[in-house]
């Protein structure tokens, strides 16, 4: 399966929505770099973003909201926050 900007954005969104854990996001990104076929025209951007996600479990790097926002912007997306009553 070819990994596209949308694929990576979906993984970040799943993390932000608490559908997957940070460990799962890191595992996915490591697998994507090793085994994934990156969309050729976006390979440089994709490899950069995926590599950053791959080190998110290292204390020196982490993954803050601002990091996710920046990564999504590199992919051509913008996050949107919605606050609703619990």
C-alpha positions in Angstrom: 0.0 0.0 0.0 1.3 3.4 -0.9 1.6 5.9 2.0 0.3 9.3 1.1 0.0 12.6 2.9 -3.6 11.6 3.7 -2.4 8.4 5.2 0.0 10.1 7.6 -2.5 12.9 8.4 -5.0 10.1 9.3 -2.5 8.5 11.7 -1.8 11.9 13.4 -5.6 12.5 13.6 -6.2 9.1 15.2 -3.6 9.9 17.8 -5.1 13.3 18.6 -8.5 11.7 18.9 -7.1 9.1 21.3 -8.0 6.3 18.9 -4.3 5.1 19.0 -1.7 5.6 21.6 1.7 7.3 21.2 3.4 3.9 21.2 1.1 2.8 18.3 1.8 5.9 16.3 5.5 5.4 16.8 5.3 1.7 15.8 3.3 2.7 12.7 5.8 5.3 11.7 8.8 3.0 12.2 7.1 0.3 10.1 6.1 2.9 7.4 9.7 4.0 7.1 11.1 0.4 6.9 8.4 -1.3 4.8 6.1 1.4 3.4 6.0 2.6 -0.1 6.0 6.4 0.0 4.1 8.3 -2.7 6.9 9.2 -5.0 6.1 12.9 -5.6 5.8 13.5 -1.8 8.5 11.2 -0.6 10.8 13.9 0.8 8.0 15.5 2.9 6.6 12.1 3.9 9.9 10.7 5.1 10.6 13.8 7.1 7.2 13.8 8.9 7.2 10.0 9.4 10.8 10.1 10.8 9.7 12.8 13.3 6.8 10.7 14.4 9.2 7.8 14.8 11.1 9.5 17.6 8.1 10.9 19.4 8.5 8.4 22.2 12.0 9.7 23.0 11.8 12.2 25.9 14.1 14.7 24.1 11.6 14.9 21.2 8.1 14.2 22.5 5.0 15.1 20.6 3.2 18.2 21.7 0.0 19.7 20.1 2.2 22.3 18.3 4.3 19.5 16.8 1.2 17.8 15.5 0.0 21.1 14.1 3.3 21.7 12.3 3.5 18.2 10.9 0.0 18.4 9.6 0.8 21.8 8.0 3.8 20.2 6.2 1.4 17.6 4.8 -1.1 20.3 3.6 -3.6 19.9 6.4 -4.7 22.0 9.4 -6.1 20.7 12.7 -9.3 22.0 14.0 -10.4 21.8 17.7 -14.0 21.4 18.7 -15.1 21.7 22.3 -18.4 20.0 23.2 -20.2 19.4 26.5 -19.2 16.1 28.2 
